[in-house]
Every structure is written in structure tokens, then in C-alpha cells.
Amino acid sequence: MEIVTYIISAIVGFFGIMFVVGAQGSIIRVIVGIVLLAAAGVLIYLTRVRPKHEEHTIIQKIDLSGDVNLEQLKCRSCNGALSNNDLEVKAGAIFVHCPYCGTSYQIEEAPKW
């Protein structure tokens, strides 16, 4: 987006210079040229002063209640061992991508009743 703003300000500045240089005694052209040059300067100033967008990392922690036994997570297609790097949380659901067979699926929790 910054590049587009710089290009627009360069075009506006170019036309400002053309109006001032080609005024030939016309005060209106000089005024329009100065206004265009000022507009180009303001565009450049606002682009440089504007705060940059920062990327935010969201960490989701899961609090488990009750007694939880840790089990080895295995791929349901190839039975390969999966690590926490193979898990991804999207829209509140846990997805698995197996590095061995390339299968991707959502983990569905079985009812406990």
C-alpha cells in the first residue's frame, strides 16, 4: 500500500511541477501547481508517519479438568506417531496433518457416556 501512495504522490507532484513551470504568467496555474505539490508532500508525510501494522500471535491454551491420562497420538490412516507439531487449531477445532502419509483430518472427541 505504501508503494501505491508513493506512486500517486509522485504523479501529483509531477503535475504540480508542470503547472508551476508552464504557468506563463497565469497566477491560477501557479496556485494549482503549489496546491498539487503541497498535496504530494502531505501524502508522503502521512505515509511515513503512519504506524506500521504489527502481527499478533494468538496462543490457545487448553485447561483440562479431572484426571487425564497422556496417550500417544497416532494417525488413523497409517498408524504413524504424531507430535504436537502435527496438530493445528482452526476455528476451535483440532486438525491433524500426518507427516508420514500426508492425511489431514479433524480430531473428533467421542462422547464419554
Order of alpha helices (4+ residues) and beta strands (2+ residues): alpha-alpha-beta-beta-beta
